[in-house]
Amino acid sequence: MSRALIAVLLVAGVVCFSASQTPKAVSSYTLKSWQNQPGKADQADHKPVHEGNLMVCTNVEPKKNGNECLLKYENDGEMYVEFRQTITATSTDEVSLTCASKVSSEPISCEVTITVLK
């Protein structure tokens, strides 16, 4: 009986330890971008991002194959992110959002939500 109790306590301790290590969302913000919109100047939002933040392409209009969010790091390259795809920031840097389309003159808009984890 004491072995069973020890096993239960060990498992409970591991579960509690694992749960305490799970990152929690502290805040989130959205970057918006659009190009070629009639009567509007093009826009490309930019903000600092920290390594480990989650970034998800939450909207692309029009929703067509090949239309996606393009995140450009100021010092660390760029990443194409498909609609509803989630990635993790690979470094702490300034990131800007533009929309990528196979048809360069097509009106397009996109959004990325960045979630800060603790």
Secondary structure, DSSP 8 states (H G I E B T S, - for coil): -HHHHHHHHHHHHHHHHHHHTS--EEEEEEEEEEES-TTS--EE-EEEE-TT-EEEEEEEES--TT-EEEEEESSS-EEEE-TT-EEE--SSEEEEEEEE-SSTTS-EEEEEEEEEE-
